[in-house]
Amino acid sequence: MNLAAEKHDSHATASQAVDWVNVSRLMLQSRALDDIEEKELVPAKLVFNQFSARGHDFAQILLGSLLTHPHDAATGYYRSRPFVMSLGIELDEVVASPMAKAGGYSDGRDIGVVCSYPNPERKGAMLFPMCGGVGAQYSPISGWAQSIVYQRDELKDDSYTGAVAVSMGGDSSMSTSGFWAALNISTTNNLPHLFYIEDNGYGISVPQEVQTPGGDQVANLAAYKNLKIIDGDGTDPVQTPALIQEAVDYVRSGQGTCLLRLKVPRLCGHTFQDTQTYKSEDFIADEQARDPLPKLKAHLISEGIFTEDSWNQLEQESYDTIKASVERGKLRPEPDPDNLTRYVYAEEGPVQLRGGLAADGYQFPQSSPVAKPEGARLNMLTAIRKTLDFELATNPKVLVFGEDVGPKGGVHGATLGLNEKFGDHRVFDTSLSEEGIIGRSVGMALSGLMPVPEIQFRKYAEPAAEQLTDTGIMRWRTNNQFAAPMVVRIPGGFARRGDPWHSMCDEVEWAHKVGWQLAMPSNAEDAVGLLRYALRDNNPTIFFEHRTLLDNSWARRPYPGDDFVIPFGQAKILREGSKLTVVCWGAMVERCEKAADSLDLDIEVIDLRTLQPWDKETVTQSVVKTGRCLIVHEDNRTAGFGAEIAATLTDEVFFDLDAPIQRLTMPDVPNPHNIHLLNKAVPNEERIADAMKNLIEI
C-alpha cells in the first residue's frame, strides 16, 4: 500500500470514529449563540464582551470530544467557547455567563468568555480558569503535564497513564513569553503536552508577518527537539479529524510533546465591534469560502449521515435550544452584591472544587503554635532548609524548584542537599523564566500538588507578574471553584551591599496583590513557623526571605520543632512599653529592638511577621495604650505598607493619639550599591533611635 493510500485509510478511520451528530449539534448551537448574542444581546446591552469562534469552531469541537480521560486538562482562551461546550459543561452556564448572571463560571465576577470547568466528577477533561492575558494559558498547562508524569511515576498512581495536557491558542499568542516558557518546559522534560494552535493569520488587526519572521512560527520550530509538529487544514471534514486524532494519540502514547497547527478562517472581527477594515475584500471573501460549516454539511449529506431535511431540522432544534437557554438566562437573578468580598481567601466551610491539597482532603501531621526549642541556635537559612526537608519528607506532594535550586542548592544555599536527598523529581532546576516558574506552579497546584517555587531575587519576580496576579484572583473570580495554593519563596532586601537588581523589597506590591498572603519573618524561629503554616495552608503565599537576615547572628534561634506553626496575622510584641509603639517587620525588627534597648524609654516594639494579613488588633491596642506610633520599614516611603497602617490607625484610634503617627523609611529610590549611599538610604539604629526619642518628646 502506498503512502497516499495509507493516509486515506487513516483519515477514513478517524472520520468513522467521530460522533458526527453530536459534533454538528454543538457547532450549530455555537453558531446560534453567536447570532443571538450579536443580533439581540449585545444591542440590548445584556452582553458586553462578545468573541465569536466562527471558523475555529469545527476543529475545537473535534478536539474537545477526544478529551475523555479523567485526568485530562486543558487551557483555553477567549475564542474557545465551542471547545468548552464540547467538554460537557451545562449549556445554560455557557449561555448565562456572558450576561453576568448569578451562577455560571464566576457568579458575574468575570467576563463570560473567560470560561472554566472544574469537572469535579472527573468525567473527562478539566478546563483551567481562563485568563484575560494572551499567552498566559501556556505555562500553567505545562505544570499539569509535569504533574501527570509525577503522579504516575513518583506517586505510582496508574490512573494518570495516558492523560494529556492541552493548551489552546491563536497563532499570534506564539509571540508571547508564556508560549516560549511552556515550550521549553514541556520539550526539555518530554511532557505529555499538546499545543493546539489555531492559525487564522491575524492577531486582532496585526498580520502574522508582523508577529514572526517569515510569517510562520511553526515552520521556524521545525528543528526543535522533542517536539512533534502536525500541520494542516482545520476546516476539512476528512483531514481535520485525522490530524487531531493523530496529535492526541501521539501525546497519549507517552511519546512526548506535540504541536498541532491547524489553519482556520476567522469569520468575524476580533470582537463583535471590530469592523475588520484592515482586511481586503478579497481576503474576507476567501475566508468565507473556507467556512467549515458548509463543508461539514455537504460532507455529511454525501456520506448519508444526514439528509437536507434532517440537517435543517437539527439546525432549527439547535437554534431553539439556544434561544430557550437565553430566555432562561435572562430570568436568572443578578449576583448578590453582599457576597462581593467572599472567596478572596479560603473560608471556613466548603473548599474549592479543584486545586490544592484541601480539595483532595489531604491530612497533615499534627501542628502546634507552641515552640519546643531544641539544639543549638540556627541561622535563618538553615532553619528554612530544615523546614523544607521535613515537609518534603512527610508530604510527597511538596515539590521545590527554581533557578539553581537543584544540585547547587540555591544561590543562597537554602536548598543545599535537598536535591541529593529527594531526587530530581522533587527538588529540581528550571529554565531561566520566572513566568514559566510561576506558571507551571499553577498547573501543579491545580493538580493537587504543593509547589514551592523560588524566585532567585525579589526583582526577578517582575517577569512573573501576570501569573502571580492571575493566581491570586483565581479563587475569587471563579467563586471558589478553583484555587492554586503555593508558597513562592523570594529572597530580597539589602545584604552586605545593595543594588537596584538584587536588593529591593517592594513588599507592598504583594500586600496589594488580591488573594496573596505575605510573610516576612525576622528570625529563624519565626521563619520555621510561618513557612510550615504556609506549606499547609489553602492560600497562595509569598514567603519573603530577607537576605541580610539569612546568616545574621541576631536572627539565630534554636529549631522550634517539626510541628511548630505560626498562624498568619499574629504579630509578636518583642518588648513591652507604655510611651511609644514601634511597628516594624523584616530586617528593621533587629534595628528597632536594639534602638529601643539603647534608649530605655519604655518603648513597645511589635514585629508584624505577616503583612497580609496583618495584626490590626495588636497594633491598635498598643497604640491606644501608648498614644504614639512610629512605623519603620525598608520599602520606599510613598505608598509603602506603613501608609496603610497609618491610615488604619487614623481611622480607628485617632482620638487616642497624643502625637502624629510618624514613618521612618527608605526614600523613594532603589537600593544603592555604594555602602555609604546604602547606609544613608536604609534606616539604621541611630536614626531609628532619634525618631523614637523625638516622637516621645513631642
DRENMAR-457259 format. One record per residue (C-alpha): x, y negated, z; residue number from 0. Coordinates in Angstrom, 3 decimals, decimal comma, padded with zeros to 6 digits. Layout:
// DRENMAR-457259
       c1       c2       c3 seq
        X        Y        Z NUM
...
***
This chain:
// DRENMAR-457259
       c1       c2       c3 seq
  000,000  000,000  000,000   0
  001,427 -003,399 -000,948   1
  001,673 -006,419  001,341   2
 -001,328 -008,187 -000,178   3
 -003,496 -005,115  000,329   4
 -002,347 -004,734  003,932   5
 -003,157 -008,367  004,616   6
 -006,596 -007,958  003,018   7
 -007,319 -004,924  005,184   8
 -006,207 -006,693  008,357   9
 -008,390 -009,663  007,509  10
 -011,334 -007,371  006,864  11
 -010,793 -005,566  010,181  12
 -010,647 -008,818  012,116  13
 -013,789 -010,066  010,387  14
 -015,691 -006,896  011,225  15
 -014,874 -007,282  014,916  16
 -016,424 -010,752  015,131  17
 -019,901 -011,218  016,579  18
 -020,938 -013,442  013,693  19
 -024,410 -014,139  015,013  20
 -023,045 -015,495  018,279  21
 -020,313 -017,487  016,522  22
 -022,889 -019,011  014,191  23
 -025,252 -019,811  017,038  24
 -022,552 -021,566  019,047  25
 -021,381 -023,511  016,027  26
 -024,886 -024,637  015,161  27
 -025,565 -025,586  018,763  28
 -022,362 -027,619  018,861  29
 -023,328 -029,458  015,681  30
 -026,833 -030,073  017,015  31
 -025,456 -031,527  020,243  32
 -023,149 -033,841  018,286  33
 -026,088 -035,017  016,164  34
 -028,377 -035,679  019,113  35
 -025,680 -037,499  021,052  36
 -024,758 -039,706  018,104  37
 -028,309 -040,473  016,987  38
 -030,104 -040,651  020,324  39
 -027,987 -040,545  023,467  40
 -025,178 -042,933  022,520  41
 -027,564 -045,627  021,145  42
 -029,681 -045,221  024,280  43
 -026,538 -045,642  026,393  44
 -027,077 -042,289  028,045  45
 -023,689 -041,085  026,756  46
 -020,667 -043,402  026,602  47
 -017,773 -041,141  025,583  48
 -018,631 -039,053  022,534  49
 -015,978 -036,927  020,827  50
 -017,184 -034,661  018,036  51
 -015,389 -031,429  017,184  52
 -016,908 -031,058  013,721  53
 -014,377 -029,236  011,593  54
 -012,482 -027,969  014,636  55
 -015,432 -026,008  015,953  56
 -015,261 -022,792  013,937  57
 -011,731 -021,782  014,945  58
 -012,249 -022,879  018,545  59
 -015,258 -020,614  018,948  60
 -013,431 -017,656  017,423  61
 -010,522 -018,144  019,803  62
 -012,690 -018,549  022,877  63
 -014,633 -015,386  022,074  64
 -011,386 -013,370  022,376  65
 -010,501 -014,599  025,867  66
 -012,214 -011,825  027,778  67
 -009,507 -010,737  030,227  68
 -010,358 -011,582  033,881  69
 -007,005 -013,372  034,278  70
 -007,025 -015,269  031,007  71
 -006,874 -019,028  031,411  72
 -006,850 -021,974  029,079  73
 -006,387 -025,707  028,962  74
 -008,358 -027,847  026,564  75
 -008,561 -031,473  025,572  76
 -011,281 -033,965  024,715  77
 -012,221 -032,282  021,404  78
 -012,548 -028,776  022,871  79
 -016,255 -028,595  023,648  80
 -017,102 -025,748  021,219  81
 -014,277 -023,747  022,795  82
 -015,734 -024,435  026,230  83
 -019,150 -023,264  025,060  84
 -017,644 -020,025  023,740  85
 -016,283 -019,105  027,185  86
 -019,786 -018,538  028,548  87
 -020,387 -021,704  030,532  88
 -024,027 -022,622  031,131  89
 -025,322 -024,689  028,232  90
 -027,221 -027,093  030,485  91
 -023,948 -028,052  032,197  92
 -022,336 -028,762  028,826  93
 -025,243 -030,959  027,773  94
 -025,874 -032,830  031,037  95
 -022,262 -033,625  031,944  96
 -021,775 -036,301  029,241  97
 -024,845 -038,046  030,667  98
 -023,057 -038,209  034,065  99
 -025,951 -036,472  035,777 100
 -025,831 -034,544  039,040 101
 -024,130 -031,178  038,801 102
 -022,159 -030,404  035,692 103
 -018,400 -030,342  035,591 104
 -017,908 -033,139  038,077 105
 -021,219 -034,357  039,523 106
 -020,876 -037,537  037,499 107
 -017,324 -038,298  038,637 108
 -015,568 -037,729  035,323 109
 -016,436 -038,258  031,679 110
 -018,404 -035,386  030,203 111
 -015,876 -034,397  027,545 112
 -013,375 -033,679  030,315 113
 -014,586 -030,159  030,978 114
 -013,691 -027,376  033,386 115
 -014,923 -023,851  034,017 116
 -013,869 -022,125  037,262 117
 -015,447 -018,789  036,298 118
 -015,099 -017,536  039,887 119
 -016,511 -014,128  038,994 120
 -013,566 -013,619  036,607 121
 -015,784 -012,749  033,645 122
 -013,314 -013,837  031,020 123
 -011,181 -016,954  030,921 124
 -010,979 -019,799  033,376 125
 -010,723 -023,268  031,866 126
 -008,426 -025,590  033,803 127
 -009,847 -029,025  034,606 128
 -009,084 -031,073  031,521 129
 -007,078 -034,272  031,831 130
 -007,591 -037,578  030,095 131
 -003,936 -037,891  029,096 132
 -002,746 -036,499  025,752 133
 -000,252 -033,683  026,276 134
 -000,989 -033,277  029,988 135
 -002,610 -029,893  029,298 136
  000,538 -028,043  028,263 137
  002,891 -027,557  031,201 138
  000,145 -026,500  033,674 139
 -000,789 -023,546  031,490 140
  002,899 -022,581  031,292 141
  002,696 -022,318  035,070 142
 -000,272 -019,981  034,723 143
  001,656 -017,893  032,175 144
  004,557 -017,629  034,609 145
  002,098 -016,656  037,337 146
  000,748 -013,827  035,177 147
  004,229 -012,338  035,000 148
  004,880 -012,948  038,703 149
  001,593 -011,432  039,844 150
  002,105 -008,436  037,561 151
  005,797 -007,718  038,117 152
  006,641 -009,081  041,567 153
  003,339 -008,654  043,397 154
  002,641 -005,403  041,499 155
 -000,893 -006,380  040,532 156
 -001,584 -004,352  037,389 157
 -004,828 -006,238  036,784 158
 -002,733 -009,041  035,248 159
 -001,391 -006,812  032,494 160
 -002,458 -008,166  029,121 161
 -003,626 -011,549  030,417 162
 -002,793 -014,637  028,365 163
 -002,494 -018,366  028,863 164
 -003,811 -020,601  026,085 165
 -003,187 -024,300  025,588 166
 -005,214 -026,231  023,045 167
 -004,040 -029,445  021,484 168
 -004,056 -031,568  018,384 169
 -001,074 -031,949  016,098 170
 -000,162 -035,350  017,496 171
 -000,021 -034,027  021,051 172
  003,115 -032,181  019,953 173
  004,908 -035,522  020,219 174
  004,403 -035,713  023,998 175
  006,834 -034,796  026,731 176
  004,238 -032,388  028,108 177
  004,311 -030,295  024,941 178
  008,099 -030,072  024,875 179
  008,316 -029,328  028,583 180
  005,873 -026,449  028,186 181
  007,564 -025,156  025,059 182
  010,881 -024,967  026,901 183
  009,342 -023,319  029,971 184
  007,460 -020,673  028,028 185
  010,087 -019,798  025,433 186
  013,066 -019,674  027,787 187
  011,089 -017,324  030,058 188
  009,357 -015,444  027,199 189
  005,963 -016,055  028,782 190
  002,519 -014,908  027,531 191
  001,572 -018,380  026,342 192
 -000,398 -019,120  023,186 193
 -000,040 -022,679  021,925 194
 -003,061 -023,348  019,716 195
 -002,546 -026,450  017,586 196
 -005,488 -027,920  015,668 197
 -003,840 -029,873  012,884 198
 -006,162 -032,467  011,379 199
 -003,320 -034,693  010,223 200
 -004,125 -037,661  012,443 201
 -003,590 -038,900  015,985 202
 -006,524 -041,309  016,284 203
 -005,524 -043,521  013,323 204
 -001,850 -042,551  013,074 205
 -000,969 -040,042  010,325 206
  001,247 -037,084  011,091 207
  004,097 -038,544  009,029 208
  004,489 -041,233  011,688 209
  004,381 -038,696  014,517 210
  007,211 -036,411  013,438 211
  009,986 -036,100  010,838 212
  008,558 -034,730  007,608 213
  005,038 -034,827  008,985 214
  005,135 -031,160  010,033 215
  006,221 -030,365  013,570 216
  005,518 -026,660  013,106 217
  007,989 -026,452  010,235 218
  010,527 -028,214  012,435 219
  010,090 -025,476  015,065 220
  010,880 -022,614  012,706 221
  014,285 -021,995  014,296 222
  013,001 -021,963  017,877 223
  013,977 -018,776  019,730 224
  011,345 -016,603  021,431 225
  008,570 -018,344  019,518 226
  006,394 -016,551  017,003 227
  004,728 -019,007  014,638 228
  001,456 -018,196  012,878 229
  000,258 -020,790  010,425 230
 -002,799 -021,074  008,235 231
 -006,289 -022,337  007,484 232
 -008,723 -022,911  010,331 233
 -011,829 -023,108  008,135 234
 -011,778 -019,857  006,176 235
 -014,257 -017,218  007,431 236
 -011,970 -014,376  006,333 237
 -008,455 -015,652  007,018 238
 -009,096 -017,622  010,211 239
 -010,371 -014,716  012,368 240
 -007,390 -012,608  011,307 241
 -004,866 -015,285  012,195 242
 -006,430 -015,896  015,602 243
 -006,671 -012,176  016,327 244
 -003,019 -011,705  015,362 245
 -001,918 -014,504  017,683 246
 -003,943 -013,285  020,662 247
 -002,837 -009,670  020,145 248
  000,803 -010,726  019,981 249
  000,659 -012,568  023,303 250
 -001,464 -009,876  024,997 251
  001,056 -007,215  023,994 252
  003,688 -008,898  026,151 253
  005,982 -009,809  023,285 254
  006,156 -013,458  024,361 255
  005,124 -016,935  023,310 256
  003,241 -017,717  020,113 257
  002,345 -020,966  018,391 258
 -000,764 -020,778  016,231 259
 -001,237 -023,786  013,985 260
 -004,492 -023,974  012,027 261
 -005,233 -026,835  009,684 262
 -008,714 -028,219  010,151 263
 -010,573 -031,330  008,979 264
 -011,700 -033,975  011,430 265
 -015,164 -034,628  010,027 266
 -015,709 -037,707  012,152 267
 -013,847 -040,567  013,726 268
 -011,652 -040,148  016,760 269
 -014,738 -041,140  018,738 270
 -018,261 -041,992  017,653 271
 -017,309 -045,680  017,473 272
 -014,334 -045,028  015,155 273
 -015,180 -046,074  011,565 274
 -012,069 -044,398  010,051 275
 -011,213 -047,392  007,883 276
 -007,625 -046,143  007,935 277
 -008,595 -043,177  005,707 278
 -009,153 -043,426  001,970 279
 -012,453 -042,381  000,418 280
 -010,719 -039,527 -001,410 281
 -009,186 -038,268  001,824 282
 -012,554 -038,294  003,590 283
 -014,189 -036,528  000,646 284
 -011,521 -033,833  000,761 285
 -012,111 -033,358  004,487 286
 -015,861 -032,987  003,942 287
 -015,196 -030,364  001,265 288
 -013,257 -028,329  003,843 289
 -016,131 -028,262  006,356 290
 -016,100 -024,716  007,818 291
 -019,873 -024,602  008,401 292
 -020,976 -024,343  004,752 293
 -018,146 -021,876  004,171 294
 -019,341 -019,747  007,060 295
 -022,933 -019,824  005,916 296
 -022,054 -018,809  002,351 297
 -019,778 -016,009  003,544 298
 -022,277 -014,501  005,966 299
 -025,078 -014,600  003,421 300
 -022,826 -012,942  000,835 301
 -021,949 -010,240  003,381 302
 -025,622 -009,590  004,134 303
 -025,330 -010,672  007,769 304
 -027,801 -013,500  007,153 305
 -030,336 -014,422  004,560 306
 -031,033 -018,020  003,670 307
 -034,218 -017,850  005,743 308
 -032,636 -016,198  008,785 309
 -029,797 -018,749  008,744 310
 -032,293 -021,617  008,574 311
 -034,235 -020,042  011,404 312
 -031,108 -019,785  013,573 313
 -030,254 -023,382  012,751 314
 -033,691 -024,548  013,883 315
 -033,565 -022,397  017,004 316
 -030,158 -023,816  017,871 317
 -031,379 -027,386  017,467 318
 -034,487 -026,665  019,548 319
 -032,358 -025,063  022,275 320
 -030,083 -028,086  022,476 321
 -032,969 -030,539  022,316 322
 -034,708 -028,784  025,196 323
 -031,466 -028,795  027,195 324
 -031,052 -032,518  026,529 325
 -034,536 -033,216  027,811 326
 -033,821 -031,185  030,944 327
 -030,585 -033,109  031,356 328
 -032,404 -036,422  031,215 329
 -034,598 -035,277  034,090 330
 -031,687 -034,355  036,296 331
 -031,169 -036,637  039,288 332
 -028,347 -039,107  039,493 333
 -025,382 -038,117  041,688 334
 -025,774 -039,065  045,334 335
 -023,682 -042,222  045,990 336
 -023,400 -041,225  049,642 337
 -021,155 -038,348  048,523 338
 -018,753 -040,600  046,619 339
 -015,846 -040,210  049,037 340
 -016,247 -036,487  049,619 341
 -013,620 -033,998  048,430 342
 -010,687 -036,340  048,180 343
 -009,136 -033,799  050,544 344
 -010,175 -030,344  051,658 345
 -013,083 -030,362  054,067 346
 -014,457 -028,013  056,671 347
 -016,813 -025,513  055,106 348
 -016,738 -024,083  051,595 349
 -013,299 -024,204  049,982 350
 -012,698 -024,849  046,300 351
 -013,710 -022,110  043,869 352
 -010,287 -021,826  042,249 353
 -006,769 -022,765  043,252 354
 -004,547 -022,424  046,281 355
 -004,247 -019,753  048,923 356
 -007,511 -020,739  050,616 357
 -009,626 -019,908  047,564 358
 -008,369 -016,316  047,758 359
 -008,851 -016,090  051,527 360
 -005,154 -015,736  052,334 361
 -004,471 -015,302  056,064 362
 -001,407 -016,968  057,576 363
  000,567 -015,834  060,627 364
 -000,224 -017,445  063,950 365
  000,885 -021,055  064,333 366
  001,253 -023,344  067,325 367
  001,697 -027,096  067,882 368
  003,951 -026,319  070,854 369
  007,681 -026,330  070,124 370
  009,757 -023,493  071,569 371
  013,311 -024,763  071,145 372
  015,913 -022,110  070,587 373
  019,623 -022,129  069,889 374
  021,942 -024,981  069,036 375
  020,897 -028,306  067,564 376
  020,419 -028,066  063,803 377
  020,680 -030,817  061,274 378
  017,557 -031,545  059,244 379
  018,954 -029,851  056,170 380
  019,435 -026,539  057,988 381
  016,021 -026,857  059,629 382
  014,336 -027,277  056,249 383
  016,245 -024,317  054,818 384
  015,353 -022,135  057,806 385
  011,671 -023,024  057,451 386
  011,651 -022,262  053,732 387
  013,437 -018,985  054,448 388
  010,769 -017,889  056,945 389
  007,835 -018,887  054,754 390
  009,357 -017,146  051,714 391
  009,903 -014,012  053,786 392
  006,397 -013,925  055,258 393
  004,356 -015,228  052,320 394
  005,043 -013,561  048,960 395
  003,069 -016,290  047,192 396
  005,592 -019,025  048,005 397
  007,922 -019,982  045,138 398
  010,692 -022,580  045,425 399
  012,126 -024,158  042,287 400
  013,581 -027,244  040,666 401
  016,783 -028,529  039,097 402
  019,872 -026,857  040,653 403
  017,689 -025,213  043,315 404
  018,787 -021,651  042,453 405
  022,357 -020,318  042,820 406
  023,790 -023,768  043,575 407
  021,368 -024,193  046,465 408
  020,220 -027,693  045,586 409
  022,269 -030,855  045,236 410
  021,818 -031,455  048,967 411
  022,091 -027,784  049,974 412
  018,521 -027,360  051,227 413
  018,037 -024,043  049,373 414
  021,560 -022,676  049,795 415
  021,497 -018,872  049,868 416
  017,765 -018,534  049,213 417
  018,159 -017,541  045,570 418
  020,587 -014,783  046,529 419
  018,234 -013,538  049,248 420
  014,888 -013,738  047,431 421
  015,849 -013,438  043,780 422
  015,366 -015,378  040,574 423
  011,577 -014,991  040,565 424
  011,134 -016,609  043,996 425
  013,825 -019,310  044,069 426
  014,879 -020,498  040,648 427
  016,221 -023,280  038,485 428
  014,137 -025,178  035,960 429
  014,910 -027,189  032,876 430
  015,566 -030,876  033,382 431
  011,995 -032,051  033,085 432
  010,114 -033,404  036,072 433
  006,918 -033,383  034,006 434
  007,455 -029,677  033,492 435
  008,389 -029,023  037,123 436
  005,169 -030,508  038,491 437
  003,054 -029,384  035,539 438
  003,986 -025,734  035,959 439
  003,294 -026,113  039,687 440
 -000,315 -026,976  038,839 441
 -000,774 -023,715  036,938 442
  000,863 -021,722  039,696 443
 -001,337 -023,333  042,339 444
 -004,483 -022,661  040,313 445
 -003,444 -019,007  040,094 446
 -003,373 -018,731  043,885 447
  000,354 -019,172  044,499 448
  002,031 -021,786  046,725 449
  004,555 -023,667  044,582 450
  007,269 -025,668  046,322 451
  008,854 -027,764  043,568 452
  011,794 -030,013  044,297 453
  012,278 -033,379  042,628 454
  016,011 -033,937  042,966 455
  015,794 -037,629  043,905 456
  012,826 -039,924  044,524 457
  013,418 -041,996  041,378 458
  013,246 -038,875  039,234 459
  009,598 -038,383  040,123 460
  008,649 -041,143  037,700 461
  008,520 -038,858  034,609 462
  006,112 -036,610  036,537 463
  003,728 -039,435  037,439 464
  000,904 -038,234  035,182 465
  000,958 -034,689  036,531 466
  001,176 -035,931  040,108 467
 -001,785 -038,257  039,636 468
 -003,889 -035,582  037,936 469
 -003,069 -033,076  040,687 470
 -004,125 -035,436  043,443 471
 -007,536 -036,240  041,973 472
 -008,333 -032,687  040,841 473
 -010,452 -031,736  043,830 474
 -012,424 -034,980  043,787 475
 -013,059 -035,136  040,053 476
 -014,275 -031,521  039,912 477
 -016,444 -031,938  043,008 478
 -014,472 -029,319  044,963 479
 -014,490 -026,700  042,227 480
 -010,702 -026,819  041,712 481
 -007,680 -027,804  043,788 482
 -003,943 -027,363  043,350 483
 -002,257 -027,329  046,773 484
  001,536 -027,536  046,575 485
  004,424 -029,001  048,512 486
  006,637 -031,327  046,484 487
  009,968 -031,821  048,236 488
  011,568 -035,164  047,353 489
  014,864 -036,374  048,841 490
  015,269 -040,126  048,740 491
  016,363 -043,249  050,550 492
  019,863 -044,538  051,142 493
  022,729 -042,333  052,284 494
  026,345 -043,420  052,813 495
  025,791 -045,716  049,872 496
  022,741 -046,805  047,932 497
  021,885 -047,407  044,299 498
  018,737 -048,054  042,231 499
  018,539 -044,445  040,979 500
  019,108 -042,102  043,898 501
  018,226 -044,193  046,920 502
  014,752 -045,607  046,526 503
  011,972 -044,803  048,980 504
  008,891 -046,452  047,488 505
  006,802 -044,179  049,674 506
  003,807 -046,479  049,351 507
  003,224 -045,069  045,867 508
  002,408 -041,672  047,355 509
  000,242 -043,199  050,050 510
 -001,720 -044,833  047,231 511
 -001,991 -041,641  045,141 512
 -005,503 -040,326  045,678 513
 -005,581 -036,836  047,143 514
 -001,928 -036,556  048,176 515
 -000,677 -036,159  051,724 516
  002,676 -037,715  052,623 517
  005,062 -036,566  055,345 518
  008,270 -038,451  056,265 519
  009,997 -036,670  059,157 520
  012,729 -038,440  061,102 521
  014,351 -035,405  062,738 522
  014,906 -031,667  062,377 523
  012,136 -030,551  064,733 524
  009,513 -032,663  063,007 525
  010,778 -031,518  059,617 526
  010,108 -027,902  060,601 527
  006,634 -028,562  061,970 528
  005,492 -030,819  059,154 529
  006,902 -028,634  056,381 530
  005,334 -025,480  057,774 531
  001,988 -027,246  058,183 532
  002,154 -028,440  054,557 533
  003,023 -024,951  053,291 534
 -000,091 -023,565  054,962 535
 -002,448 -026,423  054,190 536
 -005,094 -026,648  051,469 537
 -003,999 -030,015  050,053 538
 -001,095 -031,154  047,882 539
  001,688 -032,757  049,922 540
  004,701 -034,936  049,235 541
  007,401 -033,925  051,723 542
  009,947 -036,749  051,801 543
  013,420 -035,769  052,958 544
  015,424 -038,887  053,769 545
  018,989 -038,487  052,561 546
  020,627 -040,327  055,436 547
  018,872 -038,041  057,950 548
  019,780 -034,700  056,369 549
  023,059 -034,398  058,290 550
  022,503 -037,198  060,788 551
  023,632 -036,380  064,350 552
  020,697 -038,284  065,936 553
  018,207 -036,301  063,847 554
  019,540 -032,921  065,007 555
  017,248 -030,822  067,166 556
  017,037 -027,169  068,265 557
  014,929 -024,990  065,993 558
  011,353 -025,151  067,401 559
  010,325 -021,607  066,449 560
  008,832 -019,794  063,468 561
  005,236 -020,580  064,421 562
  005,673 -024,282  065,127 563
  003,475 -026,682  063,154 564
  002,689 -030,380  063,476 565
 -000,766 -031,241  062,130 566
 -000,702 -034,249  059,844 567
 -001,935 -037,577  061,144 568
 -000,412 -037,226  064,616 569
  002,170 -039,883  065,414 570
  004,739 -039,445  068,178 571
  005,443 -042,013  070,886 572
  009,231 -041,884  071,304 573
  009,391 -044,307  074,206 574
  006,562 -045,935  076,109 575
  006,273 -049,629  076,878 576
  003,819 -052,417  077,536 577
  005,402 -055,516  075,940 578
  005,630 -054,598  072,234 579
  004,527 -051,841  069,851 580
  007,032 -050,901  067,143 581
  005,730 -048,748  064,294 582
  008,247 -047,007  062,054 583
  008,960 -043,839  060,073 584
  011,748 -042,042  058,256 585
  015,257 -043,447  058,630 586
  014,030 -046,502  060,526 587
  012,984 -044,425  063,537 588
  016,529 -043,899  064,821 589
  017,377 -047,565  064,367 590
  014,211 -048,749  066,100 591
  014,688 -046,418  069,053 592
  018,306 -047,478  069,516 593
  017,420 -051,152  069,178 594
  014,690 -050,792  071,803 595
  017,058 -048,933  074,143 596
  019,639 -051,688  073,774 597
  017,170 -054,359  074,868 598
  015,426 -052,567  077,733 599
  012,410 -054,867  077,322 600
  009,597 -052,343  077,877 601
  009,084 -051,633  074,178 602
  006,908 -048,813  072,828 603
  008,259 -047,079  069,705 604
  005,943 -044,973  067,532 605
  007,141 -042,615  064,813 606
  004,218 -042,184  062,392 607
  005,678 -038,954  060,903 608
  002,981 -038,906  058,208 609
  001,675 -041,850  056,209 610
 -001,199 -040,061  054,528 611
 -002,993 -039,510  056,780 612
 -001,597 -041,937  059,345 613
 -002,450 -042,009  063,030 614
 -004,522 -045,187  063,326 615
 -005,810 -044,269  066,763 616
 -002,396 -044,004  068,403 617
 -001,203 -047,246  066,816 618
 -004,321 -049,267  067,637 619
 -004,411 -048,027  071,235 620
 -000,786 -049,011  071,670 621
 -001,314 -052,476  070,192 622
 -004,354 -053,040  072,408 623
 -002,076 -052,236  075,359 624
  000,911 -054,344  074,323 625
 -000,760 -057,183  072,391 626
  002,148 -057,325  069,925 627
  003,247 -055,271  066,937 628
  006,367 -055,050  064,804 629
  006,341 -052,779  061,748 630
  009,720 -051,675  060,387 631
  010,198 -049,832  057,112 632
  012,778 -049,332  054,401 633
  010,438 -049,828  051,464 634
  010,035 -053,232  049,830 635
  008,026 -055,827  051,713 636
  005,382 -056,719  049,130 637
  002,536 -054,185  049,288 638
  004,631 -051,837  051,412 639
  002,788 -049,498  053,768 640
  003,431 -051,919  056,598 641
  000,960 -054,269  054,949 642
 -001,722 -051,573  055,203 643
 -001,019 -051,105  058,902 644
 -001,072 -054,864  059,500 645
 -004,353 -055,240  057,648 646
 -005,921 -052,417  059,642 647
 -004,794 -053,916  062,936 648
 -006,108 -057,322  061,901 649
 -009,473 -055,771  061,109 650
 -009,778 -053,674  064,244 651
 -007,826 -055,278  067,114 652
 -007,393 -058,915  066,105 653
 -008,701 -060,326  069,388 654
 -006,325 -058,120  071,393 655
 -003,264 -059,657  069,740 656
 -001,074 -062,106  071,669 657
  001,149 -062,856  068,676 658
  001,062 -062,442  064,907 659
  001,814 -058,989  063,544 660
  005,275 -059,002  062,005 661
  007,059 -056,829  059,442 662
  010,762 -056,182  059,003 663
  011,516 -054,527  055,686 664
  013,834 -054,487  052,737 665
  013,471 -057,495  050,443 666
  011,800 -056,900  047,096 667
  014,915 -055,483  045,434 668
  016,163 -051,974  044,598 669
  018,735 -050,331  046,858 670
  022,130 -051,897  046,083 671
  025,312 -049,837  045,743 672
  027,859 -052,109  047,449 673
  027,961 -051,270  051,150 674
  027,753 -054,909  052,244 675
  024,765 -055,521  049,996 676
  023,128 -052,338  051,281 677
  023,627 -053,380  054,905 678
  022,047 -056,722  054,092 679
  019,070 -055,078  052,375 680
  018,146 -052,310  054,819 681
  017,008 -053,309  058,336 682
  019,760 -052,456  060,822 683
  019,779 -052,159  064,607 684
  020,918 -055,719  065,155 685
  018,211 -057,310  063,019 686
  015,588 -054,963  064,432 687
  016,616 -055,875  067,992 688
  016,479 -059,581  067,157 689
  012,988 -059,163  065,666 690
  011,819 -057,275  068,764 691
  013,191 -059,904  071,143 692
  011,805 -062,834  069,195 693
  008,333 -061,309  068,944 694
  008,199 -060,593  072,688 695
  009,242 -064,160  073,447 696
  006,518 -065,773  071,293 697
***
